[in-house]
């Protein structure tokens, strides 16, 4: 039974499981599953094999239950397998090491046979887990649908002040425990397999907020919440600290399922039950599950979350979905694309405000009746900016003459229909031409465009407006008047694996538009490139280069950088701005998702080390492209050299 109904949320985080601590021998598994499901849990994390089993010649694997005692749908939807915890593939004892390898492969084979969707691997016993990772990597190469969840304690000991000095000097300190480091080593050895995920054990203590934040960019599938992590309120009911509540809310928002584990520590509820070790109750009348109060509290946390905002519901299917940026000069947009952008009320409200302010500044109140302002919309599309400009003129009482310049002949047809429908024939002149080729009959007072991309200049707004600014009077106004791009380093395991699946370099040298979701931001954003319009300087160039150094937060720990998230912020006119940079983003606007610049090989950044990145914007007669490279802490190749993989055509 789902934890509750949260409008807009259809993710796996609605489902909560329970860990079976005692081996359910014989017919125990169906009874345990039935009791758990009837008590409100959605699935169980259960041992697959008797923990006392050790391989021997001719021995039959002592599984918890025949594949016949549960239906295929029950195995697949309601059981997550738990691999034997005694397994130690990096043991010094050769017999134990070989037995562990054989047993692990036998248990995974059985789990695959009964069509389990996932199995939980025991945590590595030491930080030296090379053989364990090697065997798991072998297994992963043979799996098709099943995922393996590596179980890890959610812990990171915080270094003292003198330890921080040692970290900065790159001294190895074995006393600093960080489970993320263990995960990172393991997944690197397994070559970033998309079927290797994480199940985090959550106890009563938590690392720092910044340290926890790293996990939101990792493939965390389950949060195994120990009963000893709970507090008890004045009425004897379980509850969680504010920090635990915030962590679980974050996990709910990232499709992470909660699994409750441990013995009941409560006195107000009977502790008898199948999962507390008392199997005699199975044949009795239904007994309240020993861990039901803990489940009820998790359901309470889930249900008190705010519903997903309307915008998030609209964007939910785009989360972490890689899209190639538009080629606005080479390609003509389709009607469906126009329609999507035209629904962005917030964007056009900002444009209307900017035009209104420009008109008031341009025409004094005492000259309203005698002055007609010439406004050119370059890249008019199907007319939303024309409409916004005319609305601004009506609001301010200014007279307006509009030229709507559009190169897409299909959109021009719609423009003519719109003008006739609205009765704007005396106000608007449609020009079917590329703005860079048209010879205007008169100069404009105001030049309006919406040529911005997710990175500001990545859809060639500078080149287009440079070509169009010859229409503008020397004291004319450009809307937008400037725009700035921003980047920040991120952990994004899912995006990396999706690009890696293409098995070529070109996809790692392409910038993608993506609704970022399962990511961890590792440092604050920094400015990259800025463009101002109009720019009448005879030596003006749209080529750019910058070098940026990002300092990671000292209490975050080490991290893995998969690439850089890009944003923009634009000044339309004076104090009217538009943008998606996280700190200043325009609320409720959906026309732009961030852009993602991937790295061919993720960069490991040790705690205390900065990351230095170089960005270039390069121009040629027929195309514009970006190049990027990391130089600190370890150099990367220069990505997209000479625009070989990704470019925007002129």
C-alpha positions as CSV (number, residue, x, y, z in Angstrom):
1,X,0.0,0.0,0.0
2,X,1.6,3.3,-1.0
3,X,2.5,5.7,1.8
4,X,-0.1,8.1,0.6
5,X,-1.4,10.2,-2.2
6,X,0.8,13.2,-3.2
7,X,-0.7,14.9,-6.2
8,X,1.7,14.6,-9.2
9,X,4.1,12.1,-7.6
10,X,4.1,8.7,-9.3
11,X,7.7,7.8,-8.3
12,X,8.9,4.7,-6.4
13,X,9.4,6.7,-3.2
14,X,5.7,6.1,-2.5
15,X,6.5,2.5,-1.6
16,X,8.0,1.4,1.7
17,X,9.6,-1.9,2.5
18,X,10.7,-3.8,5.6
19,X,13.8,-5.8,6.2
20,X,13.4,-9.5,7.3
21,X,16.0,-10.0,10.0
22,X,15.5,-13.8,10.5
23,X,15.8,-16.4,7.8
24,X,12.2,-17.4,6.8
25,X,12.8,-21.2,6.4
26,X,10.3,-23.6,4.9
27,X,6.9,-21.9,4.3
28,X,7.9,-18.9,6.3
29,X,8.5,-16.6,3.3
30,X,4.9,-16.5,2.0
31,X,3.7,-15.9,5.6
32,X,6.2,-13.1,6.2
33,X,5.3,-11.5,2.9
34,X,1.6,-11.8,3.6
35,X,1.9,-10.3,7.1
36,X,4.0,-7.4,5.8
37,X,1.7,-6.6,2.9
38,X,-1.4,-6.7,5.1
39,X,0.4,-4.4,7.6
40,X,0.9,-1.7,4.9
41,X,4.4,-2.5,3.7
42,X,4.8,-2.8,-0.1
43,X,7.8,-5.2,-0.3
44,X,10.2,-7.1,1.9
45,X,14.0,-7.2,1.9
46,X,14.6,-10.9,2.7
47,X,17.5,-13.3,2.8
48,X,17.5,-15.7,-0.2
49,X,19.7,-18.4,1.3
50,X,20.2,-20.0,4.8
51,X,23.0,-17.9,6.4
52,X,24.6,-21.1,7.7
53,X,25.1,-22.4,4.2
54,X,28.7,-22.9,3.0
55,X,29.5,-24.4,-0.4
56,X,30.3,-28.1,-0.5
57,X,30.5,-30.7,-3.3
58,X,27.0,-31.9,-4.2
59,X,25.3,-29.5,-1.8
60,X,22.0,-28.1,-2.8
61,X,21.6,-24.3,-2.3
62,X,19.3,-24.0,0.8
63,X,17.0,-21.2,-0.5
64,X,14.4,-19.6,1.6
65,X,11.5,-20.9,-0.5
66,X,10.8,-22.7,-3.7
67,X,10.1,-20.5,-6.6
68,X,6.6,-22.1,-6.6
69,X,5.5,-20.7,-3.2
70,X,5.1,-17.2,-4.6
71,X,3.7,-16.2,-8.0
72,X,6.0,-14.5,-10.5
73,X,4.4,-11.1,-9.8
74,X,5.0,-11.5,-6.1
75,X,8.6,-12.3,-6.5
76,X,9.1,-9.5,-9.0
77,X,7.1,-6.7,-7.2
78,X,7.3,-7.5,-3.5
79,X,10.6,-9.1,-2.8
80,X,14.1,-7.6,-2.8
81,X,16.8,-10.2,-2.3
82,X,19.4,-9.9,0.5
83,X,22.7,-11.5,-0.2
84,X,24.3,-13.4,2.7
85,X,26.2,-11.1,5.0
86,X,29.0,-13.5,5.8
87,X,30.4,-13.2,2.3
88,X,33.9,-11.6,2.2
89,X,35.5,-11.6,-1.2
90,X,38.6,-9.7,0.0
91,X,39.3,-12.0,3.0
92,X,42.9,-13.1,3.4
93,X,41.6,-16.7,4.0
94,X,41.6,-18.2,0.6
95,X,38.9,-20.8,1.5
96,X,36.6,-18.1,2.7
97,X,37.3,-15.9,-0.3
98,X,36.5,-18.7,-2.8
99,X,33.4,-19.8,-0.9
100,X,32.2,-16.2,-0.9
101,X,32.6,-15.9,-4.7
102,X,30.8,-19.1,-5.4
103,X,28.0,-18.3,-3.0
104,X,27.5,-14.8,-4.3
105,X,27.2,-16.1,-7.9
106,X,24.8,-18.8,-6.8
107,X,22.5,-16.4,-4.9
108,X,22.4,-13.9,-7.8
109,X,21.7,-16.7,-10.2
110,X,18.7,-17.8,-7.9
111,X,17.5,-14.2,-7.7
112,X,17.6,-13.9,-11.4
113,X,15.8,-17.2,-11.8
114,X,12.8,-16.0,-9.7
115,X,12.8,-12.6,-11.6
116,X,13.7,-10.3,-8.7
117,X,14.2,-6.7,-9.7
118,X,17.0,-6.1,-7.3
119,X,19.3,-7.6,-4.8
120,X,21.1,-5.9,-1.9
121,X,24.8,-6.7,-1.7
122,X,26.5,-6.6,1.8
123,X,28.8,-3.7,2.5
124,X,32.5,-4.2,1.8
125,X,34.3,-5.2,5.0
126,X,37.3,-2.9,4.3
127,X,38.2,-0.1,2.0
128,X,40.2,-2.5,-0.1
129,X,37.5,-4.2,-2.0
130,X,39.1,-4.9,-5.4
131,X,38.2,-8.5,-5.6
132,X,34.7,-7.9,-4.4
133,X,34.2,-5.3,-7.1
134,X,35.8,-7.6,-9.7
135,X,33.3,-10.4,-9.1
136,X,30.4,-8.0,-8.9
137,X,31.5,-6.5,-12.2
138,X,31.6,-10.0,-13.8
139,X,28.0,-10.6,-12.5
140,X,26.8,-7.2,-13.8
141,X,27.9,-8.0,-17.3
142,X,25.6,-11.1,-17.3
143,X,22.5,-9.4,-15.9
144,X,19.8,-8.0,-18.1
145,X,16.9,-6.6,-15.9
146,X,18.1,-7.0,-12.3
147,X,19.9,-4.2,-10.4
148,X,22.4,-4.7,-7.6
149,X,22.2,-2.4,-4.6
150,X,25.5,-2.0,-2.7
151,X,24.6,-1.6,1.0
152,X,26.6,1.1,2.7
153,X,26.4,2.9,6.1
154,X,25.6,6.6,5.7
155,X,28.6,7.9,7.6
156,X,31.4,10.4,7.3
157,X,33.5,11.3,10.4
158,X,34.2,15.0,10.5
159,X,37.9,15.9,10.6
160,X,39.3,18.1,13.4
161,X,41.0,21.4,12.6
162,X,44.5,19.8,12.5
163,X,43.1,17.1,10.2
164,X,42.0,19.8,7.7
165,X,45.6,20.9,7.4
166,X,46.7,17.4,6.7
167,X,44.0,17.0,4.0
168,X,45.2,20.2,2.3
169,X,48.6,18.7,2.3
170,X,47.2,15.6,0.6
171,X,48.2,13.4,3.6
172,X,46.4,10.1,3.6
173,X,44.3,9.7,6.8
174,X,42.8,6.3,7.3
175,X,41.0,7.5,10.4
176,X,38.6,9.7,8.4
177,X,35.7,7.4,7.5
178,X,33.6,8.4,4.5
179,X,31.3,5.8,3.0
180,X,31.1,7.9,-0.2
181,X,34.8,7.1,-0.8
182,X,34.0,3.4,-0.5
183,X,31.2,3.7,-3.0
184,X,33.3,5.7,-5.4
185,X,36.1,3.2,-5.4
186,X,33.6,0.3,-5.9
187,X,31.7,2.0,-8.8
188,X,35.0,3.0,-10.6
189,X,36.2,-0.6,-10.4
190,X,32.8,-1.6,-11.9
191,X,33.2,1.0,-14.7
192,X,30.2,3.1,-13.7
193,X,27.7,0.3,-14.4
194,X,24.2,1.6,-14.7
195,X,22.9,-1.5,-12.9
196,X,25.0,-0.9,-9.8
197,X,23.1,1.2,-7.3
198,X,23.3,2.2,-3.6
199,X,21.2,1.3,-0.5
200,X,22.2,3.6,2.4
201,X,21.9,2.4,6.0
202,X,20.7,5.4,8.1
203,X,21.3,5.3,11.8
204,X,20.9,7.8,14.6
205,X,23.8,10.1,13.6
206,X,24.1,11.8,10.2
207,X,27.1,13.5,8.4
208,X,27.0,17.3,7.6
209,X,24.4,18.7,5.2
210,X,27.0,19.3,2.5
211,X,28.3,15.7,2.8
212,X,24.8,14.3,2.5
213,X,24.1,16.4,-0.6
214,X,26.6,14.4,-2.6
215,X,24.3,11.4,-2.5
216,X,21.6,13.1,-4.5
217,X,23.7,12.8,-7.6
218,X,24.3,9.1,-7.0
219,X,22.1,6.2,-8.0
220,X,20.6,5.7,-4.5
221,X,17.7,3.4,-4.7
222,X,16.9,2.7,-1.0
223,X,17.3,4.3,2.4
224,X,17.4,1.5,5.0
225,X,16.2,3.3,8.1
226,X,17.2,1.6,11.3
227,X,14.8,1.7,14.2
228,X,17.6,3.0,16.4
229,X,17.5,6.2,14.3
230,X,14.1,7.0,15.7
231,X,13.4,9.1,18.7
232,X,10.3,8.6,21.0
233,X,7.9,11.4,21.6
234,X,6.1,12.1,24.9
235,X,3.3,9.7,24.0
236,X,5.7,6.8,23.3
237,X,5.3,7.0,19.5
238,X,8.4,7.0,17.2
239,X,9.5,10.1,15.5
240,X,12.6,11.4,13.8
241,X,14.9,14.4,14.3
242,X,14.5,17.4,12.1
243,X,17.7,16.5,10.2
244,X,16.4,13.0,9.5
245,X,13.1,14.4,8.4
246,X,14.8,16.8,5.9
247,X,17.0,13.9,4.6
248,X,13.9,11.7,4.0
249,X,12.0,14.5,2.4
250,X,15.0,14.9,0.0
251,X,15.0,11.2,-0.7
252,X,11.2,11.2,-1.4
253,X,11.8,13.9,-3.9
254,X,14.5,11.8,-5.6
255,X,12.5,8.6,-6.0
256,X,14.4,6.8,-3.1
257,X,12.4,4.1,-1.3
258,X,12.5,3.7,2.5
259,X,13.1,0.3,4.0
260,X,12.5,0.0,7.7
261,X,15.0,-2.3,9.6
262,X,15.6,-3.4,13.1
263,X,13.7,-4.5,16.2
264,X,11.0,-2.5,17.7
265,X,12.1,-0.3,20.6
266,X,8.6,0.7,21.6
267,X,6.7,-0.1,24.8
268,X,3.3,1.1,23.8
269,X,2.8,-1.5,21.1
270,X,3.0,-5.2,21.3
271,X,6.4,-6.3,19.9
272,X,5.2,-9.7,18.9
273,X,5.2,-10.4,15.2
274,X,6.8,-12.4,12.5
275,X,9.7,-10.0,12.0
276,X,10.5,-9.7,15.6
277,X,11.4,-13.4,15.8
278,X,8.1,-14.7,17.1
279,X,6.9,-17.1,14.3
280,X,4.2,-18.6,16.4
281,X,1.9,-15.7,15.7
282,X,1.7,-16.6,12.0
283,X,-1.2,-19.0,12.5
284,X,-3.0,-16.8,15.0
285,X,-5.4,-14.0,14.2
286,X,-3.9,-11.0,12.5
287,X,-1.3,-9.4,14.7
288,X,-0.2,-5.8,14.5
289,X,3.2,-5.7,12.8
290,X,5.9,-4.9,15.3
291,X,7.3,-2.2,13.0
292,X,3.9,-0.7,12.0
293,X,4.3,2.4,14.1
294,X,7.5,3.2,12.3
295,X,5.8,2.8,9.0
296,X,3.0,5.1,10.0
297,X,5.4,7.8,10.9
298,X,7.1,7.5,7.5
299,X,3.7,7.7,5.9
300,X,3.0,10.8,7.9
301,X,6.2,12.5,6.7
302,X,5.3,11.6,3.1
303,X,1.7,12.8,3.3
304,X,2.6,16.2,4.9
305,X,4.8,17.1,1.9
306,X,3.4,19.8,-0.3
307,X,1.9,18.6,-3.6
308,X,4.1,18.9,-6.6
309,X,3.7,22.4,-8.1
310,X,1.9,22.5,-11.5
311,X,5.2,23.4,-13.3
312,X,7.0,20.4,-11.8
313,X,4.1,18.1,-12.9
314,X,4.5,19.5,-16.4
315,X,8.2,18.9,-16.4
316,X,8.4,15.6,-14.6
317,X,8.7,13.5,-17.7
318,X,11.7,15.6,-18.8
319,X,13.7,15.0,-15.6
320,X,17.2,14.0,-16.5
321,X,16.3,13.5,-20.1
322,X,19.0,14.6,-22.5
323,X,18.0,16.8,-25.4
324,X,20.2,18.3,-28.0
325,X,19.9,22.1,-28.1
326,X,18.0,23.8,-30.9
327,X,19.6,24.9,-34.1
328,X,17.4,28.0,-34.6
329,X,19.3,29.4,-37.6
330,X,19.6,26.1,-39.5
331,X,16.2,24.6,-38.6
332,X,12.7,26.0,-38.7
333,X,10.8,25.3,-35.5
334,X,7.6,23.1,-35.6
335,X,4.2,24.4,-34.6
336,X,4.2,22.2,-31.5
337,X,7.5,23.8,-30.3
338,X,6.1,27.3,-30.8
339,X,3.0,26.3,-28.9
340,X,5.0,25.1,-25.9
341,X,7.1,28.2,-25.7
342,X,4.0,30.5,-26.1
343,X,2.4,29.0,-23.0
344,X,5.1,30.5,-20.8
345,X,3.0,33.4,-19.5
346,X,5.7,34.6,-17.1
347,X,8.3,35.1,-19.8
348,X,6.0,37.3,-21.9
349,X,4.9,39.2,-18.9
350,X,8.5,40.1,-18.2
351,X,8.9,41.2,-21.9
352,X,5.8,43.3,-21.7
353,X,7.1,45.0,-18.5
354,X,10.4,45.7,-20.2
355,X,8.8,47.1,-23.4
356,X,6.5,49.3,-21.2
357,X,9.4,50.8,-19.3
358,X,11.4,51.4,-22.5
359,X,8.4,53.2,-24.1
360,X,7.9,55.4,-21.1
361,X,11.6,56.3,-21.1
362,X,11.6,56.8,-24.9
363,X,8.5,59.0,-25.1
364,X,7.7,61.7,-22.6
365,X,4.1,62.2,-21.4
366,X,3.8,65.5,-23.2
367,X,4.9,64.0,-26.6
368,X,2.6,60.9,-26.5
369,X,0.1,62.3,-29.0
370,X,2.7,63.3,-31.6
371,X,5.3,60.5,-31.3
372,X,5.1,57.1,-32.8
373,X,7.8,54.6,-31.6
374,X,9.2,52.2,-34.2
375,X,9.7,48.8,-32.6
376,X,11.1,45.8,-34.4
377,X,10.6,42.2,-33.2
378,X,13.4,40.1,-34.8
379,X,12.6,36.5,-34.7
380,X,8.9,37.1,-34.2
381,X,7.8,33.4,-34.5
382,X,4.0,33.2,-34.3
383,X,3.7,36.6,-32.7
384,X,3.8,36.4,-28.8
385,X,6.3,39.2,-28.6
386,X,4.3,41.3,-31.0
387,X,1.3,40.8,-28.8
388,X,3.3,41.7,-25.6
389,X,4.7,44.8,-27.2
390,X,1.2,46.1,-28.3
391,X,-0.1,45.4,-24.8
392,X,2.7,47.4,-23.4
393,X,1.9,50.3,-25.8
394,X,-1.8,50.2,-24.8
395,X,-0.9,50.1,-21.0
396,X,1.4,53.2,-21.4
397,X,-0.7,55.1,-23.9
398,X,2.2,55.2,-26.4
399,X,1.8,54.9,-30.2
400,X,3.6,52.0,-31.8
401,X,4.6,50.9,-35.2
402,X,5.8,47.3,-35.3
403,X,7.9,45.4,-37.8
404,X,7.7,41.6,-37.2
405,X,10.7,40.0,-38.8
406,X,10.6,36.1,-39.2
407,X,12.7,33.8,-41.4
408,X,10.4,30.7,-41.0
409,X,7.9,30.9,-43.9
410,X,5.5,28.6,-42.0
411,X,5.4,30.9,-39.0
412,X,4.9,33.9,-41.3
413,X,1.6,32.4,-42.5
414,X,0.5,32.2,-38.8
415,X,1.6,35.8,-38.3
416,X,-0.5,37.1,-41.2
417,X,-3.5,35.2,-39.8
418,X,-3.0,36.6,-36.3
419,X,-2.7,40.2,-37.5
420,X,-5.9,39.9,-39.6
421,X,-7.7,38.2,-36.7
422,X,-6.7,40.9,-34.2
423,X,-7.1,43.8,-36.6
424,X,-3.5,45.0,-36.3
425,X,-3.1,45.7,-40.1
426,X,-2.4,49.4,-39.4
427,X,0.1,48.6,-36.6
428,X,2.1,45.6,-37.7
429,X,4.1,44.9,-40.8
430,X,5.3,41.3,-41.3
431,X,8.7,40.8,-42.9
432,X,9.5,37.3,-44.2
433,X,13.3,37.4,-44.1
434,X,16.4,36.5,-42.1
435,X,17.1,39.5,-39.9
436,X,20.7,39.4,-41.0
437,X,19.8,39.9,-44.7
438,X,16.8,42.4,-44.5
439,X,17.3,46.0,-45.4
440,X,15.0,48.0,-43.1
441,X,13.2,51.0,-44.5
442,X,13.7,53.0,-41.3
443,X,15.6,52.9,-38.1
444,X,14.1,51.4,-34.9
445,X,13.8,52.9,-31.5
446,X,13.5,49.5,-29.8
447,X,14.7,46.1,-31.0
448,X,13.0,43.1,-29.2
449,X,14.1,39.5,-29.5
450,X,13.8,36.2,-27.8
451,X,16.9,34.4,-29.1
452,X,18.3,33.3,-25.7
453,X,19.3,29.7,-25.1
454,X,19.8,27.8,-21.9
455,X,23.4,29.2,-21.7
456,X,22.4,32.6,-22.9
457,X,24.4,32.8,-26.1
458,X,24.2,29.2,-27.2
459,X,21.5,29.8,-29.8
460,X,23.5,32.5,-31.4
461,X,21.8,35.5,-30.0
462,X,25.0,37.6,-30.2
463,X,25.5,36.8,-33.9
464,X,21.9,37.5,-34.7
465,X,21.6,40.8,-32.8
466,X,25.0,42.0,-34.2
467,X,23.5,41.5,-37.7
468,X,20.2,43.2,-36.7
469,X,21.6,46.2,-34.7
470,X,22.1,48.1,-37.9
471,X,18.4,48.7,-37.8
472,X,18.7,50.4,-34.5
473,X,19.1,54.2,-34.0
474,X,22.3,55.2,-32.3
475,X,20.4,55.8,-29.0
476,X,18.1,52.9,-29.6
477,X,17.2,50.3,-27.0
478,X,17.8,46.5,-27.3
479,X,15.6,44.1,-25.3
480,X,17.4,42.1,-23.9
481,X,20.2,44.6,-23.2
482,X,22.6,42.0,-21.7
483,X,22.9,38.4,-20.7
484,X,25.4,36.3,-18.7
485,X,26.1,32.6,-18.6
486,X,26.9,30.7,-15.4
487,X,28.3,27.2,-14.6
488,X,28.8,25.0,-11.6
489,X,30.3,21.5,-11.2
490,X,27.9,18.7,-10.5
491,X,27.7,15.0,-9.7
492,X,25.3,13.4,-12.2
493,X,25.7,9.6,-12.3
494,X,22.5,9.1,-14.4
495,X,23.4,11.6,-17.0
496,X,26.9,10.2,-17.3
497,X,25.6,6.6,-17.7
498,X,23.1,7.7,-20.3
499,X,25.8,9.4,-22.4
500,X,28.2,6.5,-21.9
501,X,25.6,4.1,-23.4
502,X,26.2,5.7,-26.8
503,X,29.8,4.3,-26.7
504,X,31.5,7.1,-28.5
505,X,33.4,10.3,-27.7
506,X,31.1,12.6,-29.7
507,X,28.2,12.3,-27.2
508,X,30.6,13.3,-24.3
509,X,31.6,16.4,-26.3
510,X,28.0,17.6,-26.8
511,X,26.2,20.1,-24.6
512,X,22.7,18.9,-23.7
513,X,19.5,20.7,-22.5
514,X,18.2,18.8,-19.6
515,X,15.8,19.2,-16.7
516,X,18.3,18.5,-14.0
517,X,17.0,16.4,-11.1
518,X,19.1,13.6,-9.7
519,X,22.2,15.7,-9.4
520,X,24.4,17.1,-6.6
521,X,25.7,20.7,-7.0
522,X,29.2,20.8,-5.6
523,X,30.0,24.6,-5.5
524,X,28.1,27.9,-6.1
525,X,27.7,29.1,-9.7
526,X,30.2,31.5,-11.3
527,X,29.8,33.8,-14.3
528,X,31.2,32.6,-17.6
529,X,30.5,35.0,-20.6
530,X,28.6,38.3,-20.8
531,X,27.2,40.0,-23.9
532,X,25.8,43.5,-24.1
533,X,23.5,44.9,-26.8
534,X,23.7,47.0,-28.8
535,X,27.4,46.8,-29.2
536,X,28.6,49.3,-31.8
537,X,32.4,48.8,-31.1
538,X,34.3,48.3,-34.4
539,X,36.6,45.7,-32.7
540,X,33.7,43.7,-31.1
541,X,34.2,39.9,-31.1
542,X,31.9,37.2,-29.9
543,X,34.8,34.8,-29.2
544,X,35.3,34.4,-25.4
545,X,37.6,32.6,-23.0
546,X,37.5,32.3,-19.3
547,X,39.2,30.3,-16.5
548,X,37.2,29.5,-13.4
549,X,38.2,28.0,-10.1
550,X,35.6,26.4,-7.8
551,X,36.2,25.8,-4.1
552,X,34.4,22.9,-2.7
553,X,32.8,23.2,0.7
554,X,35.3,22.0,3.3
555,X,32.8,19.7,5.2
556,X,31.5,18.1,2.0
557,X,34.3,15.6,1.6
558,X,35.7,14.3,-1.7
559,X,33.4,14.2,-4.8
560,X,33.2,13.1,-8.4
561,X,32.5,15.7,-11.0
562,X,30.6,14.4,-14.1
563,X,30.3,17.7,-15.8
564,X,29.1,21.3,-15.5
565,X,25.5,22.6,-15.3
566,X,25.0,25.8,-17.2
567,X,22.4,28.6,-16.8
568,X,21.8,32.2,-17.8
569,X,20.5,35.5,-16.5
570,X,19.4,38.3,-18.7
571,X,18.6,41.9,-18.2
572,X,15.7,42.7,-20.5
573,X,15.6,46.4,-19.6
574,X,16.9,48.2,-16.5
575,X,15.5,46.3,-13.5
576,X,13.4,43.8,-15.5
577,X,15.3,40.5,-15.7
578,X,14.8,37.0,-17.0
579,X,16.8,33.9,-16.2
580,X,17.3,30.4,-14.8
581,X,20.4,30.9,-12.7
582,X,19.4,29.2,-9.4
583,X,20.0,32.1,-7.1
584,X,18.0,34.6,-9.3
585,X,15.8,32.4,-11.4
586,X,12.5,33.8,-12.6
587,X,9.8,31.9,-10.7
588,X,7.3,29.7,-12.6
589,X,9.0,30.0,-16.0
590,X,9.5,26.8,-18.1
591,X,10.9,27.9,-21.5
592,X,14.4,27.0,-20.6
593,X,16.0,24.0,-18.9
594,X,19.7,24.1,-17.8
595,X,22.4,23.0,-20.1
596,X,24.9,20.2,-19.3
597,X,28.5,20.1,-20.4
598,X,29.7,16.5,-19.7
599,X,33.2,15.3,-19.0
600,X,34.5,12.2,-21.0
601,X,36.0,10.9,-17.8
602,X,34.6,12.1,-14.4
603,X,37.1,14.0,-12.3
604,X,37.8,12.9,-8.7
605,X,38.2,16.0,-6.5
606,X,39.8,15.2,-3.1
607,X,38.5,17.0,0.0
608,X,40.1,20.5,0.2
609,X,41.1,20.6,-3.4
610,X,39.6,23.1,-5.9
611,X,38.6,22.3,-9.5
612,X,39.7,24.6,-12.3
613,X,37.9,24.6,-15.6
614,X,38.5,26.5,-18.8
615,X,35.7,27.5,-21.2
616,X,36.0,28.8,-24.8
617,X,33.4,30.2,-27.1
618,X,34.8,29.8,-30.6
619,X,33.6,31.4,-33.9
620,X,34.1,30.5,-37.5
621,X,32.3,31.7,-40.7
622,X,29.8,28.9,-40.7
623,X,29.5,27.8,-37.0
624,X,29.9,28.6,-33.3
625,X,31.0,26.1,-30.7
626,X,32.2,25.6,-27.2
627,X,35.3,23.9,-25.9
628,X,36.0,23.0,-22.3
629,X,38.7,21.3,-20.2
630,X,39.6,20.7,-16.6
631,X,43.2,21.4,-15.4
632,X,42.9,21.0,-11.6
633,X,43.0,18.6,-9.7
634,X,43.8,16.4,-12.8
635,X,43.9,17.5,-16.4
636,X,41.2,16.4,-18.8
637,X,41.3,16.4,-22.6
638,X,40.0,19.6,-24.3
639,X,36.5,18.6,-25.1
640,X,35.0,19.3,-28.6
641,X,38.2,20.6,-30.1
642,X,37.5,22.6,-33.3
643,X,33.8,21.9,-32.9
644,X,34.3,18.3,-34.1
645,X,31.3,16.9,-32.2
646,X,29.0,19.7,-31.3
647,X,28.4,23.1,-33.0
648,X,25.7,25.6,-33.8
649,X,25.4,26.5,-37.4
650,X,25.3,30.0,-38.8
